[in-house]
């Protein structure tokens, strides 16, 4: 089964989350191209097949799973990462051995592990040790053990099956940002990428739980595109003590000069990051937050933040939204130019 990136209807929230994970699994023609070791290549194929099998089963049989199961199977703090971090773990080729007492202590965090048995895993207690194997995918455990330090260095989730981590020289590109996007997102983000690249003076890409592409102009961030997907347009400026200065009013001054100011303001009013603790400071560490900024945007009172000073849109986009965000990039550039005069 291949997950349809343009799908819009789902039976429940869990099925949607599983689908999102499924769309993020990278294709083998991209991730295996630089691997020449035959045994490693077979192991990578087994990792890819197993994660696909898990995601497809969770998608089709979503009523048999809980939301936590997706975390245990795929996230950084899931089953495989938790066992791999265990100091008492012994790796013997296709077998993992862990003291039964230690495994029992981990069981609360590993509560979904029994469901892994339907995918070929077995957990056998012998001589006070738990032996973990997989008869269907015998090289899976050894391969993810070899991947563990490499993918953590790259901040790459296991379920994405990014075997490029075995190539020390590989670099992330814009294609890594838009890999899981639907057609509308792909087209809109590509337009924003080309525009932001043309007006900024520096571009860098980072990987965290998602992948970020950050555009800067004269030392200030002007846009961030992420694989979440999301678009962030900042309106603050960094200052010497590591904190920042909120400049929302100067950003809105530039907006007022645009013919489409009302349309742009409507988007800002909707997408600006709003303070979740209006009326008091949350003391957000390192950002000098002194509570919300009260300001009128398009005639509406808004409690903007002092800590997360961004206009942000995630997931749902129209063609018109992308045009407005293109304008917002230009507005941010003008704001930076005015501040540095």
C-alpha positions as CSV (number, residue, x, y, z in Angstrom):
1,X,0.0,0.0,0.0
2,X,1.2,3.5,-0.9
3,X,-0.1,6.3,1.2
4,X,-1.9,8.9,-0.9
5,X,-0.4,12.3,0.0
6,X,-3.5,14.1,-1.4
7,X,-6.0,12.2,0.8
8,X,-8.3,14.5,2.8
9,X,-10.9,12.1,4.5
10,X,-10.1,9.9,7.5
11,X,-12.3,7.9,9.8
12,X,-10.7,9.3,13.0
13,X,-7.8,11.3,14.3
14,X,-5.6,8.2,14.8
15,X,-6.0,7.1,11.2
16,X,-5.0,10.6,10.1
17,X,-1.8,10.5,12.3
18,X,-0.8,7.1,11.0
19,X,-1.3,8.4,7.4
20,X,0.9,11.4,8.2
21,X,3.6,9.0,9.4
22,X,3.2,6.8,6.4
23,X,3.6,9.7,4.0
24,X,6.9,10.6,5.7
25,X,8.6,7.2,5.0
26,X,11.3,7.9,2.4
27,X,11.5,6.0,-0.9
28,X,14.2,3.4,-1.3
29,X,15.4,4.8,-4.6
30,X,16.5,7.8,-2.7
31,X,17.9,6.3,0.5
32,X,19.7,3.2,-0.8
33,X,21.5,4.7,-3.8
34,X,24.8,5.1,-1.9
35,X,24.8,1.8,0.0
36,X,27.1,-0.8,-1.6
37,X,27.3,-3.4,1.2
38,X,24.9,-6.1,0.3
39,X,24.0,-7.3,3.8
40,X,23.5,-3.7,5.0
41,X,21.2,-3.1,2.0
42,X,19.1,-6.2,2.8
43,X,18.9,-5.0,6.4
44,X,17.7,-1.6,5.3
45,X,15.1,-3.2,3.0
46,X,13.8,-5.1,6.0
47,X,13.6,-2.0,8.2
48,X,11.7,-0.2,5.4
49,X,9.3,-3.2,4.8
50,X,8.6,-3.6,8.6
51,X,7.8,0.1,9.2
52,X,5.6,0.1,6.1
53,X,3.8,-3.1,7.4
54,X,3.3,-1.5,10.8
55,X,1.9,1.8,9.4
56,X,-0.4,0.0,6.9
57,X,-1.7,-2.3,9.6
58,X,-2.3,0.6,12.0
59,X,-4.1,2.6,9.2
60,X,-6.3,-0.3,8.1
61,X,-7.0,-1.7,11.6
62,X,-7.0,1.6,13.5
63,X,-9.8,0.5,15.8
64,X,-7.5,-2.1,17.2
65,X,-4.9,0.4,18.3
66,X,-4.6,3.3,20.7
67,X,-3.0,6.7,20.0
68,X,-0.1,5.9,22.3
69,X,0.7,2.8,20.1
70,X,1.9,5.2,17.4
71,X,4.3,6.8,19.8
72,X,5.7,3.4,21.1
73,X,6.3,2.2,17.5
74,X,7.8,5.2,15.9
75,X,8.9,8.1,18.0
76,X,12.2,9.0,19.6
77,X,11.0,7.7,23.0
78,X,9.3,4.6,21.5
79,X,9.9,0.9,22.0
80,X,13.1,0.6,19.9
81,X,14.8,3.7,21.2
82,X,14.0,2.9,24.8
83,X,15.5,-0.5,24.5
84,X,18.5,0.8,22.6
85,X,19.2,3.3,25.3
86,X,19.3,0.6,28.0
87,X,22.9,0.2,29.2
88,X,22.2,-3.5,30.0
89,X,21.3,-4.3,26.4
90,X,23.5,-6.9,24.7
91,X,23.4,-7.0,20.9
92,X,24.3,-10.4,19.4
93,X,23.8,-10.1,15.7
94,X,20.1,-10.8,15.1
95,X,19.3,-11.0,18.8
96,X,18.9,-8.4,21.5
97,X,19.3,-9.6,25.1
98,X,18.2,-7.5,28.1
99,X,17.9,-8.6,31.8
100,X,14.4,-9.7,32.6
101,X,14.3,-7.5,35.7
102,X,15.3,-4.4,33.6
103,X,12.8,-5.3,30.9
104,X,10.0,-5.6,33.5
105,X,10.8,-2.1,34.8
106,X,10.5,-0.7,31.3
107,X,7.2,-2.5,30.5
108,X,5.1,0.5,31.5
109,X,6.8,2.6,28.8
110,X,6.9,-0.4,26.4
111,X,3.2,-1.3,26.9
112,X,2.7,-1.7,23.1
113,X,5.5,-4.2,22.7
114,X,3.1,-7.2,22.7
115,X,1.4,-5.9,19.6
116,X,4.8,-6.1,17.8
117,X,4.5,-9.9,17.9
118,X,2.1,-9.8,14.8
119,X,5.1,-8.4,12.9
120,X,7.4,-11.3,13.5
121,X,8.9,-10.2,16.9
122,X,9.3,-12.7,19.8
123,X,10.1,-12.0,23.4
124,X,11.5,-15.1,25.1
125,X,12.6,-15.2,28.8
126,X,15.5,-17.6,29.4
127,X,18.1,-17.6,32.2
128,X,16.7,-14.3,33.6
129,X,17.2,-12.6,30.2
130,X,14.7,-11.5,27.6
131,X,15.7,-12.4,24.1
132,X,14.2,-10.2,21.4
133,X,14.3,-11.5,17.8
134,X,12.3,-11.1,14.6
135,X,11.8,-14.3,12.5
136,X,10.3,-12.4,9.6
137,X,12.8,-9.6,9.4
138,X,16.0,-11.1,11.0
139,X,18.3,-8.2,10.1
140,X,15.9,-5.5,11.4
141,X,17.4,-5.3,14.9
142,X,21.0,-5.3,13.9
143,X,20.4,-2.7,11.2
144,X,18.6,-0.2,13.5
145,X,21.3,-0.8,16.1
146,X,23.9,0.4,13.5
147,X,21.6,3.3,12.5
148,X,21.0,4.5,16.1
149,X,24.0,6.8,16.7
150,X,24.0,8.0,13.1
151,X,20.4,9.0,12.9
152,X,20.4,10.7,16.3
153,X,23.3,12.8,15.1
154,X,21.1,13.8,12.2
155,X,17.9,14.1,14.3
156,X,16.2,11.7,12.0
157,X,13.2,9.7,13.3
158,X,13.5,5.9,12.9
159,X,10.2,5.5,11.1
160,X,11.3,7.7,8.2
161,X,13.8,5.0,7.1
162,X,16.4,7.5,6.0
163,X,19.3,5.2,5.3
164,X,21.3,8.1,3.9
165,X,22.7,8.4,7.5
166,X,25.2,5.7,6.5
167,X,26.6,8.3,4.1
168,X,28.6,10.8,6.1
169,X,28.6,13.3,3.2
170,X,24.9,13.5,2.5
171,X,23.2,16.9,3.0
172,X,19.5,17.7,3.4
173,X,17.8,19.7,0.6
174,X,14.5,21.4,0.0
175,X,13.2,18.1,-1.3
176,X,13.5,16.8,2.2
177,X,11.2,19.6,3.4
178,X,8.4,18.9,0.9
179,X,8.7,15.1,0.6
180,X,5.4,14.3,2.4
181,X,3.4,17.2,1.1
182,X,0.2,17.1,-1.0
183,X,0.2,18.7,-4.5
184,X,-1.1,22.1,-3.3
185,X,1.4,22.3,-0.4
186,X,4.3,21.2,-2.7
187,X,3.5,23.9,-5.3
188,X,3.0,26.7,-2.8
189,X,6.1,25.9,-0.7
190,X,8.2,25.6,-3.9
191,X,7.0,29.1,-4.9
192,X,7.8,30.5,-1.4
193,X,11.2,28.7,-1.4
194,X,12.2,30.3,-4.7
195,X,11.0,33.7,-3.6
196,X,12.6,33.6,-0.2
197,X,15.9,32.3,-1.7
198,X,15.9,35.3,-4.1
199,X,15.4,38.0,-1.5
200,X,17.4,36.6,1.4
201,X,21.2,36.5,1.7
202,X,21.6,33.2,3.5
203,X,19.8,29.8,3.7
204,X,20.4,27.0,6.1
205,X,18.6,23.7,6.8
206,X,18.3,21.9,10.1
207,X,16.7,18.7,11.3
208,X,14.8,18.5,14.6
209,X,11.6,16.5,15.0
210,X,10.8,18.1,11.6
211,X,13.1,19.6,9.1
212,X,13.5,23.4,8.9
213,X,14.8,25.7,6.2
214,X,15.7,29.1,7.6
215,X,16.2,32.2,5.4
216,X,18.1,35.2,6.8
217,X,18.7,38.8,5.6
218,X,21.5,40.8,7.1
219,X,21.7,38.5,10.2
220,X,17.9,38.4,10.9
221,X,15.6,35.5,10.2
222,X,13.0,36.5,7.6
223,X,11.2,33.1,7.0
224,X,11.2,29.5,8.0
225,X,9.7,26.6,6.0
226,X,9.3,23.3,7.8
227,X,8.3,19.8,6.9
228,X,5.6,19.8,9.5
229,X,4.4,21.5,7.2
230,X,4.4,25.1,8.5
231,X,5.5,28.6,7.4
232,X,6.9,31.0,10.0
233,X,7.4,34.7,9.4
234,X,9.1,36.4,12.4
235,X,8.6,40.1,13.4
236,X,11.1,40.4,16.3
237,X,14.8,41.2,16.3
238,X,17.6,39.6,18.3
239,X,19.5,41.8,20.7
240,X,22.9,41.3,22.3
241,X,21.9,39.6,25.5
242,X,20.5,36.7,23.7
243,X,16.9,37.9,24.1
244,X,14.9,39.7,21.4
245,X,12.9,42.8,20.9
246,X,9.3,42.6,19.9
247,X,8.7,44.8,16.8
248,X,5.1,43.9,15.9
249,X,4.1,47.6,15.4
250,X,6.9,48.3,12.9
251,X,5.9,45.1,11.0
252,X,2.3,46.3,10.8
253,X,3.5,49.8,9.7
254,X,5.0,48.2,6.6
255,X,1.8,46.2,6.0
256,X,-0.2,49.4,5.9
257,X,1.8,50.5,2.8
258,X,0.4,47.6,0.8
259,X,-2.6,47.8,-1.5
260,X,-3.8,44.4,-0.2
261,X,-3.3,45.5,3.4
262,X,-6.7,44.4,4.6
263,X,-6.3,40.9,3.1
264,X,-2.8,40.6,4.7
265,X,-4.0,41.9,8.1
266,X,-6.8,39.3,8.1
267,X,-4.2,36.5,7.7
268,X,-2.0,38.0,10.3
269,X,-4.9,38.3,12.7
270,X,-5.7,34.6,12.2
271,X,-2.1,33.2,12.1
272,X,-0.2,35.4,14.6
273,X,1.1,33.3,17.5
274,X,-1.2,34.3,20.4
275,X,-0.4,34.4,24.1
276,X,-1.9,31.4,25.9
277,X,-1.5,33.1,29.3
278,X,-3.1,36.5,28.7
279,X,-2.8,38.9,31.7
280,X,0.5,37.5,33.1
281,X,4.0,36.6,32.2
282,X,4.9,32.9,31.5
283,X,8.6,33.7,32.1
284,X,9.6,31.9,29.0
285,X,13.3,31.2,29.5
286,X,15.7,33.2,27.5
287,X,13.2,35.3,25.5
288,X,12.5,38.1,28.0
289,X,8.8,37.5,28.0
290,X,6.9,40.1,30.1
291,X,3.4,39.0,29.2
292,X,1.3,39.5,26.1
293,X,1.3,42.5,23.8
294,X,-2.1,44.0,23.4
295,X,-2.7,45.3,19.9
296,X,-5.5,45.9,17.4
297,X,-5.1,43.9,14.2
298,X,-7.8,44.5,11.5
299,X,-10.0,46.1,14.2
300,X,-9.7,43.1,16.6
301,X,-7.9,43.1,20.0
302,X,-5.2,40.4,19.9
303,X,-2.9,39.2,22.7
304,X,0.3,38.6,20.8
305,X,3.2,37.0,22.5
306,X,6.5,38.4,23.6
307,X,8.2,35.0,23.3
308,X,7.1,33.3,20.1
309,X,7.0,36.3,17.8
310,X,5.9,34.7,14.6
311,X,3.1,34.6,12.1
312,X,2.6,30.9,11.5
313,X,0.4,28.8,9.3
314,X,0.4,25.0,9.6
315,X,-1.1,22.2,7.4
316,X,-4.1,23.9,5.7
317,X,-3.3,26.2,2.8
318,X,-5.0,27.7,-0.2
319,X,-3.4,29.3,-3.3
320,X,-4.3,32.7,-1.8
321,X,-2.6,31.9,1.5
322,X,0.7,31.3,-0.3
323,X,0.4,34.6,-2.1
324,X,-0.1,36.4,1.2
325,X,2.8,34.7,2.8
326,X,4.9,35.7,-0.2
327,X,3.9,39.3,0.6
328,X,4.8,38.7,4.3
329,X,8.3,37.6,3.4
330,X,8.7,40.9,1.5
331,X,7.2,42.8,4.4
332,X,9.7,41.2,6.8
333,X,12.6,42.2,4.5
334,X,11.4,45.8,4.4
335,X,11.0,45.8,8.2
336,X,14.6,44.6,8.6
337,X,15.9,47.2,6.1
338,X,14.1,50.0,7.9
339,X,15.4,48.9,11.3
340,X,19.0,48.8,10.0
341,X,19.0,52.2,8.4
